[in-house]
């Protein structure tokens, strides 16, 4: 008898630059962003997991009391079956600043970031893309060095 495997959708998630800047301002001493999974109250059968962003201050080993919830982006999702490991994901403040402050070849800076889920050795992590709003629709901004910036699941914090 064949049984259907259970799956979970990991949505692409949007993080507004204005919200990122507010979290930085409200998290003195921040050196990392920590992303924790959030399961909202819902009646949707897709069980939409989202992320909550906190500032992390390593020297004092503290998380900010200020946080943001990332929004689902365009209903795009990665549908996975287990086994998968849901660890917190981290990204350095330096990488966030690189993403939000470095202009593309046209001198444009992003209006928001999109976190695109992926999996490596069973751990969920996110590729981070930059987008700008324009009259004809949003466009992805490519950084010059083409090195993708990704979150790092922690533990083990050694995947990427």
Residue pairs with C-beta under 8 A, 6 or more apart in sequence:
5 81
5 82
6 81
6 82
7 79
7 80
7 81
8 47
8 49
8 79
8 80
8 81
8 84
9 46
9 47
9 48
9 49
9 77
9 78
9 79
10 49
10 77
10 78
10 79
10 80
10 117
10 124
11 48
11 49
11 50
11 72
11 73
11 75
11 76
11 77
11 117
12 72
12 73
12 74
12 76
12 77
12 114
12 115
12 116
12 117
13 50
13 51
13 70
13 71
13 72
13 73
13 114
13 115
13 126
14 70
14 71
14 72
14 73
14 112
14 113
14 114
14 115
15 53
15 68
15 70
15 71
15 112
15 113
15 114
15 115
16 111
16 112
17 100
17 109
17 110
17 111
17 112
17 113
19 68
20 53
20 68
20 96
20 100
20 113
21 100
22 66
22 68
23 30
23 33
23 53
23 54
23 55
23 64
23 66
23 67
23 68
24 30
24 55
24 93
24 96
26 55
26 64
26 66
27 54
27 55
27 57
27 64
27 66
28 57
29 57
29 59
29 60
30 55
30 56
30 57
30 64
30 93
31 56
31 57
31 58
31 59
31 92
31 93
32 55
32 56
32 58
32 90
32 91
32 92
32 93
33 53
33 54
33 55
33 56
33 90
33 91
33 92
33 93
33 96
34 53
34 54
34 55
34 56
34 63
34 88
34 89
34 90
34 154
35 51
35 52
35 53
35 54
35 70
35 88
35 89
35 90
35 91
35 115
35 126
35 151
36 51
36 52
36 54
36 88
37 49
37 50
37 51
37 52
37 86
37 88
38 49
38 50
38 51
38 52
38 69
39 47
39 48
39 49
39 50
40 48
40 50
42 48
46 77
48 72
50 69
50 70
50 71
50 72
51 69
51 70
51 89
51 115
51 126
52 67
52 68
52 69
52 70
53 67
53 68
53 69
53 70
54 63
54 64
54 66
54 67
55 63
55 64
55 66
56 62
56 63
56 64
56 90
57 63
57 64
70 115
73 114
76 116
77 117
78 116
78 117
78 118
78 119
80 119
80 124
83 122
84 119
84 122
84 123
84 124
85 122
85 123
85 124
85 153
86 124
87 123
87 124
87 153
87 154
87 155
87 156
88 153
88 154
89 124
89 125
89 126
89 151
89 152
89 153
89 154
90 151
90 152
90 154
90 157
91 128
91 149
91 150
91 151
91 152
95 128
95 149
98 143
98 149
99 110
99 113
99 128
99 130
99 143
99 149
100 109
100 110
100 113
100 130
101 109
102 109
102 143
102 144
103 109
104 130
104 141
104 142
104 143
104 144
105 142
105 144
108 132
108 141
109 132
109 141
110 130
110 131
110 132
110 141
111 131
111 132
111 133
111 138
112 131
112 133
113 128
113 129
113 130
113 131
114 128
114 129
114 130
114 131
115 126
115 127
115 128
115 151
116 126
116 127
116 128
116 129
117 124
117 125
117 126
118 124
118 125
118 126
118 127
118 150
119 125
120 159
120 160
121 159
123 153
123 156
123 159
124 153
125 150
125 151
125 152
125 153
125 159
125 160
126 150
126 151
127 148
127 149
127 150
128 148
128 149
128 150
128 151
129 140
130 140
130 141
130 142
130 143
131 138
131 139
131 140
131 141
132 138
132 139
132 141
150 160
151 160
152 158
152 159
152 160
153 159
